[in-house]
Amino acid sequence: MANEKIRVGVIGAGGNTTKLHIPGLQAQDGVEIQSVANRTMASGQRVADEFGIPGVAADWQEIVENPDIDAVCIGTWPYMHAPMTIAALEQGKHVLCEARMALNSDQGRDMLAASRRAPRCVAQIVPAPHTLAFDQTIIEMIGAGYIGDLIALDARIAVASGFPNPNSPTHWRHDRDLSGNNIMSMGIWYEAMMRWVGPMASVFATGQSVVSHRDDGSGRRVTMTIPDHVDIIGRMEQGGQIRFNVSTVLGHAPAVIDVCLFGTNGTLRLCQTGADPLTLYAGERGGDGLAPVTIDPAKKGAWRVEEEFINAIRGVEAVSHTDFTTAVKYMEWTDAVTRSLRTGQAIDLPLMG
């Protein structure tokens, strides 16, 4: 399809889809979004009117089965990612699927298997975007031996955190039937850290739902079964250990993002305090401490998900952010965290199904 028009159907037009995916796809030469399917025809029509999309589908099957559509962008909640992705690939359509990949790793493996049965189709998961500007620099510094051998990765993520508020509204991310084993921004940050130091070899997790109940909007009190505070420790596959905390219930947290990589020769720290920008710091053995790292503009990554997806369809480049094989690895890790939370035991990775 190097020079042919690529016709796209959109399934699920929520926040990320309308903010990023639809404008990003429409900005690509030779790409036309032909139809959108949302939760209702009325909401689909509003999106179509806003973005000049000519068609509104009654349901997602209509998009997947439309022979005039070459690719689909799936922006629904995780519980529908697997059935929609598999159906689209079986119809010979390229797939860009919103993160997280699925409810669990079983569904993720089913999606990966479907993509392998359709090798001519591009299959991409929307990547974790938070560290794109720093990834190449961190990877190159580690690869060049800046930190030496990894001793420990210490990560504390408190984005959107504050003192517990039982009156905060129920979100779909609080519903395991819709979100699966995904917990807060845990998987997003693990995906980013995997880019730097690879996957974990074992997981032990403990967590709690500090806000134990919320109102579902209709006056019903709903039990929260997805934790809002989690601590994870374990061994890294490359050697070294990890301590990883994610929370949305810490008041006055000293940093919203604080990720340190401690090595035998040096230390890297990616940190954001308050309203300050996310900044990379580094310091070597014998130095005077940590100092900010100037990121070479040529190595500063940025959001180009839709461009990469279309380029992959045209054969210009391969998917790097994020392929299905990588996504299954973070889904297995997510399942391992949940198993450890439930059993109180350490879980080895990779999972054996």
Contacts in CASP RR format, 6 or more apart in sequence:
PFRMAT RR
TARGET T0000
AUTHOR 0000-0000-0000
METHOD contacts of the structure
MODEL  1
MANEKIRVGVIGAGGNTTKLHIPGLQAQDGVEIQSVANRTMASGQRVADE
FGIPGVAADWQEIVENPDIDAVCIGTWPYMHAPMTIAALEQGKHVLCEAR
MALNSDQGRDMLAASRRAPRCVAQIVPAPHTLAFDQTIIEMIGAGYIGDL
IALDARIAVASGFPNPNSPTHWRHDRDLSGNNIMSMGIWYEAMMRWVGPM
ASVFATGQSVVSHRDDGSGRRVTMTIPDHVDIIGRMEQGGQIRFNVSTVL
GHAPAVIDVCLFGTNGTLRLCQTGADPLTLYAGERGGDGLAPVTIDPAKK
GAWRVEEEFINAIRGVEAVSHTDFTTAVKYMEWTDAVTRSLRTGQAIDLP
LMG
1 70 0 8 1.000
1 313 0 8 1.000
1 314 0 8 1.000
2 314 0 8 1.000
2 315 0 8 1.000
5 30 0 8 1.000
5 31 0 8 1.000
5 32 0 8 1.000
6 28 0 8 1.000
6 30 0 8 1.000
6 31 0 8 1.000
6 32 0 8 1.000
6 70 0 8 1.000
6 71 0 8 1.000
6 310 0 8 1.000
6 313 0 8 1.000
6 314 0 8 1.000
7 32 0 8 1.000
7 33 0 8 1.000
7 34 0 8 1.000
7 68 0 8 1.000
7 69 0 8 1.000
7 70 0 8 1.000
7 71 0 8 1.000
8 25 0 8 1.000
8 31 0 8 1.000
8 32 0 8 1.000
8 33 0 8 1.000
8 34 0 8 1.000
8 69 0 8 1.000
8 70 0 8 1.000
8 71 0 8 1.000
8 72 0 8 1.000
8 73 0 8 1.000
9 33 0 8 1.000
9 34 0 8 1.000
9 35 0 8 1.000
9 36 0 8 1.000
9 37 0 8 1.000
9 63 0 8 1.000
9 66 0 8 1.000
9 69 0 8 1.000
9 71 0 8 1.000
9 72 0 8 1.000
9 73 0 8 1.000
10 17 0 8 1.000
10 21 0 8 1.000
10 22 0 8 1.000
10 33 0 8 1.000
10 35 0 8 1.000
10 36 0 8 1.000
10 37 0 8 1.000
10 47 0 8 1.000
10 53 0 8 1.000
10 63 0 8 1.000
10 72 0 8 1.000
10 73 0 8 1.000
10 75 0 8 1.000
11 36 0 8 1.000
11 37 0 8 1.000
11 60 0 8 1.000
11 63 0 8 1.000
11 64 0 8 1.000
11 72 0 8 1.000
11 73 0 8 1.000
11 74 0 8 1.000
11 75 0 8 1.000
11 76 0 8 1.000
11 84 0 8 1.000
12 36 0 8 1.000
12 37 0 8 1.000
12 38 0 8 1.000
12 39 0 8 1.000
12 60 0 8 1.000
12 74 0 8 1.000
12 75 0 8 1.000
12 76 0 8 1.000
13 22 0 8 1.000
13 36 0 8 1.000
13 38 0 8 1.000
13 43 0 8 1.000
13 44 0 8 1.000
13 47 0 8 1.000
13 75 0 8 1.000
14 38 0 8 1.000
14 75 0 8 1.000
16 75 0 8 1.000
16 98 0 8 1.000
16 126 0 8 1.000
17 73 0 8 1.000
17 75 0 8 1.000
17 98 0 8 1.000
18 47 0 8 1.000
18 50 0 8 1.000
18 51 0 8 1.000
20 303 0 8 1.000
20 305 0 8 1.000
20 306 0 8 1.000
21 73 0 8 1.000
21 75 0 8 1.000
21 96 0 8 1.000
21 98 0 8 1.000
21 126 0 8 1.000
21 305 0 8 1.000
21 306 0 8 1.000
22 33 0 8 1.000
22 47 0 8 1.000
22 51 0 8 1.000
22 53 0 8 1.000
22 73 0 8 1.000
23 51 0 8 1.000
24 306 0 8 1.000
24 307 0 8 1.000
25 31 0 8 1.000
25 33 0 8 1.000
25 73 0 8 1.000
25 306 0 8 1.000
25 309 0 8 1.000
25 310 0 8 1.000
26 33 0 8 1.000
26 51 0 8 1.000
27 306 0 8 1.000
27 307 0 8 1.000
28 306 0 8 1.000
28 307 0 8 1.000
28 310 0 8 1.000
31 310 0 8 1.000
33 51 0 8 1.000
33 53 0 8 1.000
34 53 0 8 1.000
34 54 0 8 1.000
34 55 0 8 1.000
34 66 0 8 1.000
34 68 0 8 1.000
34 69 0 8 1.000
35 53 0 8 1.000
35 54 0 8 1.000
35 55 0 8 1.000
35 56 0 8 1.000
35 57 0 8 1.000
35 62 0 8 1.000
35 63 0 8 1.000
35 66 0 8 1.000
35 69 0 8 1.000
36 44 0 8 1.000
36 47 0 8 1.000
36 48 0 8 1.000
36 53 0 8 1.000
36 55 0 8 1.000
36 56 0 8 1.000
36 57 0 8 1.000
37 44 0 8 1.000
37 56 0 8 1.000
37 57 0 8 1.000
37 58 0 8 1.000
37 59 0 8 1.000
37 60 0 8 1.000
37 62 0 8 1.000
37 63 0 8 1.000
38 44 0 8 1.000
38 47 0 8 1.000
41 56 0 8 1.000
41 58 0 8 1.000
44 56 0 8 1.000
45 56 0 8 1.000
47 53 0 8 1.000
48 54 0 8 1.000
48 55 0 8 1.000
48 56 0 8 1.000
57 63 0 8 1.000
57 66 0 8 1.000
60 76 0 8 1.000
60 80 0 8 1.000
60 84 0 8 1.000
61 87 0 8 1.000
63 69 0 8 1.000
63 72 0 8 1.000
64 72 0 8 1.000
64 84 0 8 1.000
64 87 0 8 1.000
64 88 0 8 1.000
64 91 0 8 1.000
64 93 0 8 1.000
65 91 0 8 1.000
69 93 0 8 1.000
70 93 0 8 1.000
70 94 0 8 1.000
70 313 0 8 1.000
71 93 0 8 1.000
71 94 0 8 1.000
71 95 0 8 1.000
71 96 0 8 1.000
71 122 0 8 1.000
71 309 0 8 1.000
71 313 0 8 1.000
72 84 0 8 1.000
72 88 0 8 1.000
72 93 0 8 1.000
72 94 0 8 1.000
72 95 0 8 1.000
72 96 0 8 1.000
73 96 0 8 1.000
74 80 0 8 1.000
74 81 0 8 1.000
74 84 0 8 1.000
74 85 0 8 1.000
74 88 0 8 1.000
74 95 0 8 1.000
74 96 0 8 1.000
74 97 0 8 1.000
74 98 0 8 1.000
75 97 0 8 1.000
75 98 0 8 1.000
76 84 0 8 1.000
76 98 0 8 1.000
77 172 0 8 1.000
77 178 0 8 1.000
77 179 0 8 1.000
78 100 0 8 1.000
78 101 0 8 1.000
78 102 0 8 1.000
78 103 0 8 1.000
78 178 0 8 1.000
78 179 0 8 1.000
78 180 0 8 1.000
78 182 0 8 1.000
79 103 0 8 1.000
79 177 0 8 1.000
79 178 0 8 1.000
79 179 0 8 1.000
79 180 0 8 1.000
81 97 0 8 1.000
81 98 0 8 1.000
81 100 0 8 1.000
81 101 0 8 1.000
81 102 0 8 1.000
81 103 0 8 1.000
81 107 0 8 1.000
81 111 0 8 1.000
82 102 0 8 1.000
82 103 0 8 1.000
82 107 0 8 1.000
82 108 0 8 1.000
82 110 0 8 1.000
82 111 0 8 1.000
84 97 0 8 1.000
85 95 0 8 1.000
85 97 0 8 1.000
85 111 0 8 1.000
85 114 0 8 1.000
85 123 0 8 1.000
86 110 0 8 1.000
86 111 0 8 1.000
86 114 0 8 1.000
88 95 0 8 1.000
89 95 0 8 1.000
89 114 0 8 1.000
89 115 0 8 1.000
89 117 0 8 1.000
89 118 0 8 1.000
89 121 0 8 1.000
89 123 0 8 1.000
90 114 0 8 1.000
90 117 0 8 1.000
90 118 0 8 1.000
92 118 0 8 1.000
92 120 0 8 1.000
92 121 0 8 1.000
93 121 0 8 1.000
94 121 0 8 1.000
94 122 0 8 1.000
94 123 0 8 1.000
94 309 0 8 1.000
94 312 0 8 1.000
94 313 0 8 1.000
95 115 0 8 1.000
95 121 0 8 1.000
95 122 0 8 1.000
95 123 0 8 1.000
95 124 0 8 1.000
96 122 0 8 1.000
96 124 0 8 1.000
96 126 0 8 1.000
96 305 0 8 1.000
96 306 0 8 1.000
96 309 0 8 1.000
97 111 0 8 1.000
97 123 0 8 1.000
97 124 0 8 1.000
97 125 0 8 1.000
97 126 0 8 1.000
98 125 0 8 1.000
98 126 0 8 1.000
99 125 0 8 1.000
99 126 0 8 1.000
99 127 0 8 1.000
99 128 0 8 1.000
99 188 0 8 1.000
99 191 0 8 1.000
99 322 0 8 1.000
99 327 0 8 1.000
100 179 0 8 1.000
100 182 0 8 1.000
100 187 0 8 1.000
100 188 0 8 1.000
100 330 0 8 1.000
100 331 0 8 1.000
100 334 0 8 1.000
101 107 0 8 1.000
101 108 0 8 1.000
101 111 0 8 1.000
101 125 0 8 1.000
101 324 0 8 1.000
101 327 0 8 1.000
101 328 0 8 1.000
101 330 0 8 1.000
101 331 0 8 1.000
102 108 0 8 1.000
102 110 0 8 1.000
102 111 0 8 1.000
102 331 0 8 1.000
103 179 0 8 1.000
103 180 0 8 1.000
103 181 0 8 1.000
103 182 0 8 1.000
104 180 0 8 1.000
104 181 0 8 1.000
104 331 0 8 1.000
104 334 0 8 1.000
104 335 0 8 1.000
105 328 0 8 1.000
105 331 0 8 1.000
105 332 0 8 1.000
105 334 0 8 1.000
105 335 0 8 1.000
105 351 0 8 1.000
105 353 0 8 1.000
106 353 0 8 1.000
107 331 0 8 1.000
108 324 0 8 1.000
108 327 0 8 1.000
108 328 0 8 1.000
108 331 0 8 1.000
109 328 0 8 1.000
109 353 0 8 1.000
111 123 0 8 1.000
111 324 0 8 1.000
111 327 0 8 1.000
111 328 0 8 1.000
112 324 0 8 1.000
112 325 0 8 1.000
112 327 0 8 1.000
112 328 0 8 1.000
115 121 0 8 1.000
115 123 0 8 1.000
115 324 0 8 1.000
122 309 0 8 1.000
122 312 0 8 1.000
122 313 0 8 1.000
122 319 0 8 1.000
123 319 0 8 1.000
123 323 0 8 1.000
123 324 0 8 1.000
124 305 0 8 1.000
124 308 0 8 1.000
124 309 0 8 1.000
124 312 0 8 1.000
124 319 0 8 1.000
124 321 0 8 1.000
124 322 0 8 1.000
124 323 0 8 1.000
124 324 0 8 1.000
125 322 0 8 1.000
125 323 0 8 1.000
125 324 0 8 1.000
125 326 0 8 1.000
125 327 0 8 1.000
126 305 0 8 1.000
126 322 0 8 1.000
127 191 0 8 1.000
127 305 0 8 1.000
127 321 0 8 1.000
127 322 0 8 1.000
128 187 0 8 1.000
128 188 0 8 1.000
128 189 0 8 1.000
128 191 0 8 1.000
128 192 0 8 1.000
128 322 0 8 1.000
129 303 0 8 1.000
130 188 0 8 1.000
130 189 0 8 1.000
130 192 0 8 1.000
130 257 0 8 1.000
130 278 0 8 1.000
131 138 0 8 1.000
131 192 0 8 1.000
131 195 0 8 1.000
131 270 0 8 1.000
131 278 0 8 1.000
132 301 0 8 1.000
132 302 0 8 1.000
132 303 0 8 1.000
132 321 0 8 1.000
133 278 0 8 1.000
133 295 0 8 1.000
133 300 0 8 1.000
133 301 0 8 1.000
133 302 0 8 1.000
134 270 0 8 1.000
134 278 0 8 1.000
134 280 0 8 1.000
134 295 0 8 1.000
135 192 0 8 1.000
135 195 0 8 1.000
135 196 0 8 1.000
135 301 0 8 1.000
136 299 0 8 1.000
136 300 0 8 1.000
136 301 0 8 1.000
137 280 0 8 1.000
137 293 0 8 1.000
137 295 0 8 1.000
137 296 0 8 1.000
137 299 0 8 1.000
137 300 0 8 1.000
138 195 0 8 1.000
138 196 0 8 1.000
138 261 0 8 1.000
138 268 0 8 1.000
138 270 0 8 1.000
138 280 0 8 1.000
139 195 0 8 1.000
139 196 0 8 1.000
140 299 0 8 1.000
141 147 0 8 1.000
141 268 0 8 1.000
141 282 0 8 1.000
141 293 0 8 1.000
142 148 0 8 1.000
142 150 0 8 1.000
142 196 0 8 1.000
142 197 0 8 1.000
142 261 0 8 1.000
142 268 0 8 1.000
145 265 0 8 1.000
146 265 0 8 1.000
146 266 0 8 1.000
146 268 0 8 1.000
146 282 0 8 1.000
146 284 0 8 1.000
147 261 0 8 1.000
147 262 0 8 1.000
147 263 0 8 1.000
147 264 0 8 1.000
147 265 0 8 1.000
147 266 0 8 1.000
147 267 0 8 1.000
147 268 0 8 1.000
148 263 0 8 1.000
148 264 0 8 1.000
148 265 0 8 1.000
148 266 0 8 1.000
149 239 0 8 1.000
149 240 0 8 1.000
149 263 0 8 1.000
149 264 0 8 1.000
150 197 0 8 1.000
150 236 0 8 1.000
150 238 0 8 1.000
150 239 0 8 1.000
150 240 0 8 1.000
150 261 0 8 1.000
150 262 0 8 1.000
150 263 0 8 1.000
151 240 0 8 1.000
151 241 0 8 1.000
151 262 0 8 1.000
151 263 0 8 1.000
151 264 0 8 1.000
152 240 0 8 1.000
152 241 0 8 1.000
152 242 0 8 1.000
152 243 0 8 1.000
152 260 0 8 1.000
152 261 0 8 1.000
152 262 0 8 1.000
152 263 0 8 1.000
153 193 0 8 1.000
153 197 0 8 1.000
153 236 0 8 1.000
153 240 0 8 1.000
153 241 0 8 1.000
153 242 0 8 1.000
153 243 0 8 1.000
153 244 0 8 1.000
153 259 0 8 1.000
153 260 0 8 1.000
153 261 0 8 1.000
153 262 0 8 1.000
154 242 0 8 1.000
154 243 0 8 1.000
154 258 0 8 1.000
154 259 0 8 1.000
154 260 0 8 1.000
154 262 0 8 1.000
155 189 0 8 1.000
155 193 0 8 1.000
155 242 0 8 1.000
155 243 0 8 1.000
155 244 0 8 1.000
155 245 0 8 1.000
155 258 0 8 1.000
155 259 0 8 1.000
155 260 0 8 1.000
156 244 0 8 1.000
156 245 0 8 1.000
156 253 0 8 1.000
156 255 0 8 1.000
156 257 0 8 1.000
156 258 0 8 1.000
156 259 0 8 1.000
157 184 0 8 1.000
157 185 0 8 1.000
157 186 0 8 1.000
157 189 0 8 1.000
157 244 0 8 1.000
157 245 0 8 1.000
157 246 0 8 1.000
157 247 0 8 1.000
157 256 0 8 1.000
157 257 0 8 1.000
157 258 0 8 1.000
157 259 0 8 1.000
158 246 0 8 1.000
158 247 0 8 1.000
158 248 0 8 1.000
158 250 0 8 1.000
158 253 0 8 1.000
158 255 0 8 1.000
158 256 0 8 1.000
158 257 0 8 1.000
159 185 0 8 1.000
159 256 0 8 1.000
159 257 0 8 1.000
160 248 0 8 1.000
161 247 0 8 1.000
161 248 0 8 1.000
161 249 0 8 1.000
161 250 0 8 1.000
161 251 0 8 1.000
161 253 0 8 1.000
161 256 0 8 1.000
162 248 0 8 1.000
162 249 0 8 1.000
162 250 0 8 1.000
162 251 0 8 1.000
162 252 0 8 1.000
162 253 0 8 1.000
163 249 0 8 1.000
163 251 0 8 1.000
164 210 0 8 1.000
164 211 0 8 1.000
164 228 0 8 1.000
164 249 0 8 1.000
165 211 0 8 1.000
166 211 0 8 1.000
166 212 0 8 1.000
166 213 0 8 1.000
166 214 0 8 1.000
167 215 0 8 1.000
168 211 0 8 1.000
168 214 0 8 1.000
169 214 0 8 1.000
169 215 0 8 1.000
169 217 0 8 1.000
170 214 0 8 1.000
170 215 0 8 1.000
170 216 0 8 1.000
170 217 0 8 1.000
170 222 0 8 1.000
172 178 0 8 1.000
172 179 0 8 1.000
173 179 0 8 1.000
173 182 0 8 1.000
173 184 0 8 1.000
173 226 0 8 1.000
174 214 0 8 1.000
174 222 0 8 1.000
174 224 0 8 1.000
174 226 0 8 1.000
175 226 0 8 1.000
176 225 0 8 1.000
176 226 0 8 1.000
179 226 0 8 1.000
181 331 0 8 1.000
181 334 0 8 1.000
181 335 0 8 1.000
181 337 0 8 1.000
181 338 0 8 1.000
182 334 0 8 1.000
183 226 0 8 1.000
183 227 0 8 1.000
183 230 0 8 1.000
183 246 0 8 1.000
183 334 0 8 1.000
183 337 0 8 1.000
183 338 0 8 1.000
184 226 0 8 1.000
184 227 0 8 1.000
184 228 0 8 1.000
184 230 0 8 1.000
184 246 0 8 1.000
184 247 0 8 1.000
184 248 0 8 1.000
185 246 0 8 1.000
186 230 0 8 1.000
186 232 0 8 1.000
186 244 0 8 1.000
186 246 0 8 1.000
186 334 0 8 1.000
186 337 0 8 1.000
187 330 0 8 1.000
187 333 0 8 1.000
187 334 0 8 1.000
189 244 0 8 1.000
189 246 0 8 1.000
189 259 0 8 1.000
190 244 0 8 1.000
190 330 0 8 1.000
190 333 0 8 1.000
190 334 0 8 1.000
191 322 0 8 1.000
191 326 0 8 1.000
191 327 0 8 1.000
191 330 0 8 1.000
193 259 0 8 1.000
194 326 0 8 1.000
194 329 0 8 1.000
194 330 0 8 1.000
196 261 0 8 1.000
197 236 0 8 1.000
197 238 0 8 1.000
197 261 0 8 1.000
198 236 0 8 1.000
198 237 0 8 1.000
198 238 0 8 1.000
199 236 0 8 1.000
199 237 0 8 1.000
199 329 0 8 1.000
199 333 0 8 1.000
199 349 0 8 1.000
199 350 0 8 1.000
200 234 0 8 1.000
200 235 0 8 1.000
200 236 0 8 1.000
200 237 0 8 1.000
200 242 0 8 1.000
200 333 0 8 1.000
200 336 0 8 1.000
200 349 0 8 1.000
201 234 0 8 1.000
201 235 0 8 1.000
201 236 0 8 1.000
201 237 0 8 1.000
201 239 0 8 1.000
201 348 0 8 1.000
201 349 0 8 1.000
202 234 0 8 1.000
202 235 0 8 1.000
202 346 0 8 1.000
202 347 0 8 1.000
202 348 0 8 1.000
202 349 0 8 1.000
203 232 0 8 1.000
203 234 0 8 1.000
203 333 0 8 1.000
203 336 0 8 1.000
203 337 0 8 1.000
203 340 0 8 1.000
203 346 0 8 1.000
203 347 0 8 1.000
203 349 0 8 1.000
204 232 0 8 1.000
204 233 0 8 1.000
204 234 0 8 1.000
204 340 0 8 1.000
204 344 0 8 1.000
204 345 0 8 1.000
204 346 0 8 1.000
204 347 0 8 1.000
205 230 0 8 1.000
205 231 0 8 1.000
205 232 0 8 1.000
205 233 0 8 1.000
205 337 0 8 1.000
205 338 0 8 1.000
205 340 0 8 1.000
205 341 0 8 1.000
206 230 0 8 1.000
206 231 0 8 1.000
206 340 0 8 1.000
206 341 0 8 1.000
206 344 0 8 1.000
207 227 0 8 1.000
207 229 0 8 1.000
207 230 0 8 1.000
207 231 0 8 1.000
207 341 0 8 1.000
208 227 0 8 1.000
208 228 0 8 1.000
208 229 0 8 1.000
209 224 0 8 1.000
209 225 0 8 1.000
209 226 0 8 1.000
209 227 0 8 1.000
209 228 0 8 1.000
209 229 0 8 1.000
210 228 0 8 1.000
210 229 0 8 1.000
210 249 0 8 1.000
211 224 0 8 1.000
211 228 0 8 1.000
211 249 0 8 1.000
212 223 0 8 1.000
212 224 0 8 1.000
213 221 0 8 1.000
213 222 0 8 1.000
213 223 0 8 1.000
213 224 0 8 1.000
214 221 0 8 1.000
214 222 0 8 1.000
214 224 0 8 1.000
215 221 0 8 1.000
215 222 0 8 1.000
216 222 0 8 1.000
227 341 0 8 1.000
228 247 0 8 1.000
228 248 0 8 1.000
228 249 0 8 1.000
229 245 0 8 1.000
229 246 0 8 1.000
229 247 0 8 1.000
229 248 0 8 1.000
229 249 0 8 1.000
229 250 0 8 1.000
230 245 0 8 1.000
230 246 0 8 1.000
230 247 0 8 1.000
230 337 0 8 1.000
230 341 0 8 1.000
231 243 0 8 1.000
231 244 0 8 1.000
231 245 0 8 1.000
232 242 0 8 1.000
232 243 0 8 1.000
232 244 0 8 1.000
232 245 0 8 1.000
232 246 0 8 1.000
232 337 0 8 1.000
232 340 0 8 1.000
233 241 0 8 1.000
233 242 0 8 1.000
233 243 0 8 1.000
233 244 0 8 1.000
234 241 0 8 1.000
234 242 0 8 1.000
234 243 0 8 1.000
234 346 0 8 1.000
235 241 0 8 1.000
235 242 0 8 1.000
236 242 0 8 1.000
237 349 0 8 1.000
247 253 0 8 1.000
254 273 0 8 1.000
255 271 0 8 1.000
255 272 0 8 1.000
255 273 0 8 1.000
255 274 0 8 1.000
256 272 0 8 1.000
256 273 0 8 1.000
256 274 0 8 1.000
257 270 0 8 1.000
257 271 0 8 1.000
257 272 0 8 1.000
257 278 0 8 1.000
258 269 0 8 1.000
258 270 0 8 1.000
258 271 0 8 1.000
258 272 0 8 1.000
259 269 0 8 1.000
259 270 0 8 1.000
259 271 0 8 1.000
260 267 0 8 1.000
260 268 0 8 1.000
260 269 0 8 1.000
261 267 0 8 1.000
261 268 0 8 1.000
261 269 0 8 1.000
265 284 0 8 1.000
265 285 0 8 1.000
266 282 0 8 1.000
266 283 0 8 1.000
266 284 0 8 1.000
266 285 0 8 1.000
267 282 0 8 1.000
267 283 0 8 1.000
267 290 0 8 1.000
268 280 0 8 1.000
268 281 0 8 1.000
268 282 0 8 1.000
268 283 0 8 1.000
269 280 0 8 1.000
269 281 0 8 1.000
269 282 0 8 1.000
269 290 0 8 1.000
270 278 0 8 1.000
270 279 0 8 1.000
270 280 0 8 1.000
270 281 0 8 1.000
271 278 0 8 1.000
271 279 0 8 1.000
271 281 0 8 1.000
272 278 0 8 1.000
272 279 0 8 1.000
279 292 0 8 1.000
280 292 0 8 1.000
280 293 0 8 1.000
280 295 0 8 1.000
281 290 0 8 1.000
281 291 0 8 1.000
281 292 0 8 1.000
281 293 0 8 1.000
282 290 0 8 1.000
282 291 0 8 1.000
282 293 0 8 1.000
283 289 0 8 1.000
283 290 0 8 1.000
283 291 0 8 1.000
305 321 0 8 1.000
308 317 0 8 1.000
308 319 0 8 1.000
308 320 0 8 1.000
308 321 0 8 1.000
309 319 0 8 1.000
311 317 0 8 1.000
312 318 0 8 1.000
312 319 0 8 1.000
329 350 0 8 1.000
332 349 0 8 1.000
332 350 0 8 1.000
332 351 0 8 1.000
333 349 0 8 1.000
335 351 0 8 1.000
336 347 0 8 1.000
336 349 0 8 1.000
336 351 0 8 1.000
337 347 0 8 1.000
339 345 0 8 1.000
339 347 0 8 1.000
340 346 0 8 1.000
340 347 0 8 1.000
END
